[in-house]
């Protein structure tokens, strides 16, 4: 082998070995798993042996997140895309194989054959490989951060949907109670009408109210089932896999101490922002390289060996290069400048959106807490007192049973409003975690106990209490008519 050929092959081999050492170590999932676990406290698992255990108990937000991280097909798609990104990196690091050519030329009109052998190696690949590898590594790092950010978003979607499903179920229970109460009122009105003590118009009003309440209860039940199916889809569970949900939302936390500046932690934790910053750094480097190598065209370095018909041997190195007369890299530089401008704008937009998202999430969390505290401090006690006083007044014939029914209905409506507000509060906490891009130490802690609205005695198994209140009111009224001498005295 000639010295020139040895140098060509040695240079190619050295570049290959150096490049292989520079490639990232580990599997594509390693970095992504660590980033997710740091922000969620859980990372996608490679098997689902634990899913059956989690499904045996009523589902908690944490259990729902863990199930989704292993069962949701979107997670698998993200990791598959990450594998493709690593394949792109390997492709970027690739050096074109040397080209070996052979030719056999017969001498026309004469004896013998001319044999030509040549080996060529594209030199541009060798010269630009370190720069291309750095760009590929930046693309791969951004892809890892983007995959982790997307999976974290999915996990937070699951948690928010858990609150939506439980809240919808609790409101459906309240709507069913209101329907039973309205039905009891219509039945009581019918008895009064049969006794000649009720106007037909008022009876029609009570019947219409009962029909509307029944329709609303049906819609609330359908909404609860829709929210449950949406949660099941996010979990990635099969149709034959059942799960139980709690019947009540958690109560509010004792407090929500928030740092004065959440924009700083958000900028440090948000992986989509980190990916955008990496894309910007990548485009800055790409523009530098486009300008540096603007005059570099195709360069082929090789060695040729030729043996003539008479046995004479001719050999020597050869080089072929493009002369940069017409193409001097103008298009490549213009493209790199445009990509840099776009990456700069995208990062600026992401930072501006981040600040607004954090501010909006903080304001929403505080507003929902204030609304829930107002309801539980003022409205709910007022409704409770109203029902209690009207019930007492009805016992003394100072209020009609229908006033008691209307007060109880208003109480149910206040409870439903409070349940919706507590649900919005918990979803606001999820939105704040999403805005900050990770865990909030100030909000950490065990989940509070269940929200006791309505009181346990009024849940589905004891829902007849509402009707019983109306019947008791009717019996008290008949008792008063049967003993007129008692009047409204004790």
Secondary structure, DSSP 8 states (H G I E B T S, - for coil): --HHHHHHHHHHHHHHHHHHHHS--S-HHHHHHHHHHHHHS----S--TTHHHHHHS-B-HHHHHHHHHHH-HHHHHHHHHHHHHHHHHHHHH-----EEEEEEEE-TTSSSEEEEEEEEEEHHHHHHHHHHHHHHHHHHHHHHHHHHHHHHHHHHHHHHHHHHHHHHHHHHHHHHHHHHHHHHHHHHHHHHHHTT-S-HHHHHHHHHHHHHHHHHHHHHHHHHHHHHHHHHHHHT--TT----B-SS-B---S-----S--HHHHHHH-HHHHHHHHHHHHHHHHHHHHHHTTT---EEEEEEEEE-TTS-EEEEEEEEE---SS-SSHHHHHHHHHHHHHHHHHHHHHHHHHHHHHHHHHHHHHHHHHHHHHIIIIIHHHHHHHHHHHHHHHHTTSS-HHHHHHHHHHHHHHHHHHHHHHHHHHHHHHHHHHHHTS--GGG-S----B---S-GGGSGGGTHHHHHHHHHHHHHHHHHHH-GGGTT--
